[in-house]
Amino acid sequence: MNRFFKQIKEGISDLLIVWYDELRSILSDAAVILLFFAAPLLYPLVYGFLYNQEVAKEAKLVVVDLCNSPESREFRRLCDATRDVNVVATCTNMEEAKEMLRRKEAYGILKFPDDFSKCLANREKANIQLYSDMSSLLYYKCFLLTATEVSLKMNKDIQICRMENATEREAEVTITPLDYEEVAFYNTQSGFDSFLLPAFLILLIQQTLIIGICVLSGDTYDRKRFHRMTPILRHKRGTFRIVFGKALCYLMIYLISSFYLLFIVPQIFSLPQIGNPLHIISFLLPYIVACTFFGMSLSIFIKEKEAPYILLVFLSLIFLFISGVSWPGSAVPPFWKYVSYLLPSTFGIHGFLKLNSTGAKLSDISFEYIALLVQIVIYFISACLIYRHRIKQECV
């Protein structure tokens, strides 16, 4: 029994030694301090303020009215009255309108043909043409939705005018036989910030944590400091203690950072947040641990302190795409879908969005939760093997 308690005391002592050594390494490295503290603090604010408008408003539209009739002017007035579109000019020809697009004075062209009113008067189909600068899809969305809504409204008004001897109720039923109401679930403003920022926050946890771990590993490799862990490695469970001690240090730091990222930042920008905080925390713990062991496993490839920035920073956008959030998962090729299963962020993003934005429970994200637990086991084993190999290699 005394031997058992002695082993526990020895194990805790080794864990604290590794934890303290890692914490001292973090606080003595300015690059890691920026990654672990400054980046989680500042990046979400920058992205949040950039996309705080949520949707594009007052998109600049130029009109080419070859008809110049009351109907075309009414259509133009209704478009200009919407929140999404601002009619900045009326041109007499397409060349003038194209020149405005080239100078970025407008981002779309609405063209009325010269027979627009004539077709309406003859009860024929009247066409209008919409051109959009496709360098920004948000502007295209504004123009298309506005033109569609205005055309539907004018269609109803024309139908009512042509209905003779019909009561108001008969006209209403004829033009709107089936009434409908559009309800946007989980993102009431259909905004870009509410859609993208929660996924970015989860990815930021993974990227800063992994890059920071790899920077520390590269610095340790440069300075040949792995031999300091040799006394602990002599124990039967020395490798476990080294890996657990380092992971405990990262977990302590990122629990605080994650609380700020996932609970305070959404409050600052009024993002949808209807999840149970206890469920989110319960899901967050395995996610951080999986990211930690994943980063420790990747550190085998890092032999220089600057290498993580070159290898991992540019991958952030790719990781976001293959996660199936910003790009539909059904459109991701099978190969990249299997690659995404290696990343904790893939399951972390989907699990967090379900919990936080849709109000799901832990039982509803059992697939993502189990996947993170499997990753923890696999990456923990690989991290132990890698650290044992590197320490022994340095000692030799």
C-alpha positions in Angstrom: 0.0 0.0 0.0 2.9 2.3 0.9 4.4 1.6 -2.5 1.2 2.4 -4.2 0.9 5.8 -2.5 4.6 6.5 -3.2 4.0 5.8 -6.9 1.0 8.2 -6.9 3.0 10.9 -5.1 5.9 10.4 -7.5 3.5 10.5 -10.6 1.9 13.8 -9.4 5.3 15.3 -8.7 6.5 14.4 -12.2 3.3 15.8 -13.7 3.9 19.1 -11.9 7.5 19.2 -12.9 6.6 18.8 -16.6 3.6 21.2 -16.2 5.8 23.9 -14.7 8.6 23.4 -17.2 6.1 23.8 -20.1 4.4 26.8 -18.6 7.8 28.4 -18.1 8.7 27.7 -21.8 5.4 29.3 -22.9 5.8 32.4 -20.8 9.4 32.9 -21.9 8.6 32.7 -25.7 7.1 35.9 -27.2 5.9 34.1 -30.3 4.0 31.5 -28.2 2.5 34.2 -26.0 1.1 35.9 -29.1 -0.3 32.6 -30.3 -1.8 31.4 -27.0 -3.1 34.7 -25.7 -3.0 37.6 -28.2 -4.4 35.7 -31.2 -7.5 34.3 -29.4 -8.1 37.7 -27.9 -7.8 39.9 -31.0 -8.6 37.7 -34.1 -12.3 37.2 -33.2 -12.7 41.0 -32.7 -11.2 41.8 -36.0 -13.3 39.3 -37.9 -16.4 40.1 -35.9 -16.1 43.9 -36.6 -15.3 43.2 -40.3 -18.6 41.2 -40.8 -20.7 42.9 -38.2 -23.1 44.3 -40.8 -24.1 40.7 -41.4 -25.6 41.3 -44.8 -24.8 43.6 -47.8 -27.0 46.7 -47.8 -27.5 49.5 -50.3 -25.7 47.6 -53.1 -25.1 50.1 -55.9 -27.2 49.4 -59.0 -27.3 51.4 -62.3 -30.4 51.3 -64.5 -30.5 51.3 -68.3 -34.0 52.3 -69.2 -34.6 52.1 -73.0 -38.4 52.2 -72.5 -38.7 55.2 -70.1 -42.3 54.4 -69.3 -44.3 54.7 -66.1 -44.0 51.0 -65.6 -40.2 50.9 -65.9 -39.9 53.9 -63.6 -42.2 52.3 -61.0 -40.1 49.1 -61.1 -36.9 51.2 -60.6 -38.5 53.2 -57.7 -39.5 50.0 -55.9 -36.0 48.5 -56.3 -34.5 51.7 -54.9 -36.9 51.7 -52.0 -35.6 48.3 -50.7 -33.0 48.0 -48.0 -30.7 45.9 -50.2 -30.4 48.1 -53.4 -29.5 51.7 -54.1 -30.1 52.9 -57.6 -27.2 55.3 -58.1 -27.8 56.4 -61.7 -29.9 55.9 -64.9 -28.0 55.5 -68.1 -29.1 55.8 -71.7 -27.0 53.0 -73.1 -25.1 49.9 -71.9 -21.7 51.2 -72.7 -22.1 54.0 -70.1 -23.4 51.5 -67.5 -20.5 49.1 -68.2 -18.1 52.0 -67.7 -19.6 52.6 -64.2 -19.1 49.0 -63.3 -15.5 49.1 -64.5 -14.9 52.1 -62.2 -16.7 50.4 -59.3 -19.2 53.1 -59.1 -21.9 50.4 -59.3 -22.0 46.6 -59.1 -25.0 45.7 -61.1 -27.0 46.8 -64.2 -30.8 46.5 -64.6 -31.8 46.9 -68.2 -35.3 47.6 -69.5 -35.9 46.9 -73.2 -37.7 49.5 -75.4 -40.7 47.2 -75.7 -41.2 46.6 -72.0 -44.4 48.6 -71.6 -45.7 47.5 -75.0 -45.5 43.9 -74.0 -47.4 44.6 -70.8 -50.1 46.5 -72.6 -50.5 43.6 -75.1 -50.6 41.1 -72.3 -47.4 39.5 -73.4 -44.4 38.4 -71.4 -42.1 41.3 -70.6 -38.5 40.7 -69.9 -35.9 42.7 -68.1 -32.2 41.9 -67.9 -30.0 41.9 -64.8 -26.2 42.0 -64.9 -24.1 41.7 -61.8 -20.4 42.0 -61.0 -19.7 38.4 -59.9 -16.5 39.4 -58.0 -18.9 39.7 -55.0 -21.7 37.1 -54.7 -23.3 39.1 -51.9 -24.1 41.9 -54.3 -25.5 39.4 -56.8 -27.8 38.0 -54.0 -29.1 41.5 -53.2 -29.8 42.3 -56.9 -31.5 39.0 -57.7 -33.7 38.8 -54.6 -34.8 42.5 -55.0 -35.6 42.2 -58.7 -37.5 38.9 -58.0 -39.6 40.4 -55.2 -40.4 43.6 -57.1 -41.4 41.7 -60.2 -43.7 39.5 -58.1 -45.3 42.5 -56.5 -45.9 44.2 -59.8 -47.3 41.0 -61.3 -49.9 41.0 -58.5 -50.8 44.6 -59.1 -51.2 44.0 -62.8 -53.4 41.0 -62.2 -55.7 43.0 -59.9 -56.0 45.8 -62.4 -57.1 43.3 -65.1 -59.7 41.6 -63.0 -63.1 43.2 -63.8 -66.1 43.0 -61.6 -64.2 41.1 -58.9 -64.5 41.8 -55.2 -61.4 42.6 -53.1 -61.6 39.1 -51.5 -61.8 37.4 -54.9 -58.8 39.3 -56.2 -56.8 38.4 -53.1 -57.6 34.7 -53.4 -56.8 34.7 -57.1 -53.4 36.4 -56.9 -52.4 34.6 -53.7 -54.2 31.3 -53.5 -51.6 29.9 -51.1 -50.2 32.3 -48.5 -46.7 31.5 -47.1 -44.3 33.0 -44.5 -40.5 32.7 -44.7 -38.9 31.9 -41.4 -35.1 31.7 -41.1 -34.0 29.1 -38.5 -31.0 29.7 -36.3 -29.7 32.7 -38.3 -32.6 35.1 -38.2 -30.7 37.8 -40.1 -29.4 35.4 -42.7 -26.1 37.1 -42.0 -22.5 36.3 -42.8 -21.2 36.9 -39.3 -23.7 34.6 -37.6 -23.0 31.9 -40.2 -19.2 32.0 -40.3 -17.8 33.4 -37.0 -18.8 30.4 -34.7 -17.1 28.0 -37.0 -14.0 30.3 -37.2 -13.8 30.4 -33.4 -13.6 26.6 -33.1 -11.0 26.5 -35.9 -9.0 29.3 -34.2 -8.7 27.1 -31.1 -7.2 24.3 -33.1 -4.9 26.3 -35.2 -3.4 28.5 -32.5 -3.0 25.5 -30.2 -1.3 23.3 -32.8 1.0 26.0 -34.1 2.0 27.0 -30.5 2.8 23.4 -29.6 4.8 23.0 -32.8 6.7 26.3 -32.2 7.6 25.1 -28.7 8.7 21.7 -30.1 10.8 23.3 -32.8 12.4 25.6 -30.2 13.1 22.6 -27.9 14.6 20.7 -30.9 16.8 23.6 -31.8 18.2 24.0 -28.3 18.4 20.3 -27.6 16.4 20.5 -24.5 14.5 17.1 -24.6 17.2 15.6 -22.4 15.7 17.4 -19.4 12.9 14.9 -19.5 15.3 11.9 -19.3 14.9 11.4 -15.5 11.1 11.1 -15.8 11.5 8.9 -18.8 13.3 6.3 -16.8 10.1 5.5 -14.9 7.9 2.8 -16.2 5.2 5.4 -17.1 7.5 8.3 -17.7 6.3 8.9 -21.2 2.7 9.1 -20.0 3.7 11.6 -17.4 5.5 13.8 -19.9 2.6 13.9 -22.3 0.0 14.3 -19.7 2.0 17.1 -18.0 2.3 19.1 -21.2 -1.3 18.5 -22.1 -2.4 19.7 -18.7 -0.6 22.9 -19.2 -2.2 23.5 -22.6 -5.6 22.5 -21.3 -5.4 25.0 -18.4 -4.6 27.9 -20.8 -7.1 27.0 -23.5 -10.0 26.5 -21.1 -9.7 30.2 -20.2 -9.2 31.2 -23.9 -12.1 29.0 -25.1 -14.5 30.5 -22.5 -13.7 34.0 -23.9 -14.0 32.8 -27.5 -17.2 30.8 -27.2 -19.2 32.6 -24.6 -18.0 36.3 -24.5 -17.3 36.9 -28.2 -20.8 35.8 -29.3 -22.3 38.1 -26.7 -20.2 41.1 -28.0 -21.5 40.6 -31.6 -25.0 39.3 -30.6 -24.6 36.0 -32.4 -27.2 33.2 -32.1 -26.5 31.5 -28.8 -29.2 29.1 -27.6 -27.1 26.1 -26.4 -26.8 24.8 -22.9 -23.5 26.1 -21.4 -22.9 22.8 -19.5 -23.3 20.8 -22.7 -20.9 23.1 -24.6 -18.3 22.9 -21.9 -18.7 19.1 -21.8 -18.1 19.0 -25.5 -15.3 21.5 -25.4 -13.1 19.5 -23.1 -12.5 16.5 -25.4 -12.1 18.9 -28.3 -9.2 20.8 -26.7 -7.6 17.5 -25.6 -7.9 16.1 -29.1 -6.3 19.2 -30.6 -3.6 19.0 -28.0 -2.6 15.4 -28.7 -3.0 16.1 -32.5 -0.5 19.0 -32.2 1.9 17.0 -30.1 1.8 14.2 -32.8 2.5 16.7 -35.6 5.5 18.0 -33.7 7.6 15.1 -35.0 7.7 16.9 -38.3 8.9 20.2 -36.8 12.6 20.7 -36.4 12.7 24.5 -36.7 10.8 27.1 -34.8 9.6 28.9 -37.9 8.4 25.8 -39.7 4.9 25.7 -38.2 4.0 29.1 -39.7 4.9 27.9 -43.2 3.3 24.5 -42.9 0.1 25.2 -40.9 -1.0 28.8 -41.2 -2.0 28.6 -44.9 -3.9 25.4 -44.2 -6.5 27.2 -42.0 -8.7 28.1 -45.0 -8.5 24.5 -46.3 -9.5 23.1 -43.0 -12.5 25.4 -42.9 -13.5 24.4 -46.4 -13.2 20.6 -46.0 -15.1 20.8 -42.6 -18.3 21.1 -44.7 -19.5 24.4 -43.2 -18.4 27.2 -45.5 -18.5 24.7 -48.4 -21.3 22.2 -48.5 -20.2 18.8 -47.2 -22.0 17.0 -50.1 -19.8 18.9 -52.6 -16.5 17.9 -50.9 -14.7 15.2 -52.8 -14.5 11.8 -51.0 -10.7 12.0 -50.6 -10.8 15.4 -48.8 -13.7 14.2 -46.8 -11.6 11.3 -45.4 -8.8 13.8 -44.8 -11.1 16.0 -42.8 -11.8 13.1 -40.5 -8.2 13.3 -39.3 -8.8 16.8 -38.0 -10.5 17.6 -34.6 -11.9 20.8 -36.1 -14.2 18.9 -38.4 -16.1 17.3 -35.6 -15.6 20.3 -33.3 -17.2 22.7 -35.7 -20.2 20.6 -36.4 -20.7 19.7 -32.8 -20.4 23.2 -31.5 -22.7 24.6 -34.2 -25.4 22.0 -33.3 -25.0 22.7 -29.6 -24.7 26.5 -29.7 -26.8 27.6 -32.7 -29.5 25.0 -32.9 -29.9 24.1 -29.2 -29.0 20.4 -29.6 -28.2 18.2 -26.6 -25.1 16.0 -26.1 -27.2 13.0 -27.2 -27.8 14.7 -30.5 -24.1 15.0 -31.3 -23.0 11.5 -30.2 -21.2 10.9 -33.5 -19.0 14.0 -33.1 -18.4 13.3 -29.4 -17.4 9.7 -30.0 -15.2 10.7 -33.0 -13.3 13.2 -30.7 -12.8 10.5 -28.1 -11.4 8.1 -30.7 -9.0 10.8 -31.9 -7.9 11.4 -28.3 -6.9 7.8 -27.9 -5.2 7.5 -31.3 -3.3 10.8 -31.0 -2.3 10.2 -27.4 -0.7 6.9 -28.3 1.1 8.5 -31.2 2.2 11.5 -29.1 3.7 9.1 -26.4 5.6 7.1 -29.1 6.9 10.3 -30.7 8.1 12.0 -27.5 9.7 8.8 -26.2 11.6 8.4 -29.6 12.7 12.1 -29.7 14.0 12.1 -26.1 15.9 8.9 -26.5 17.3 10.1 -29.8 18.6 13.3 -28.2 20.1 11.4 -25.3 21.9 9.0 -27.7 
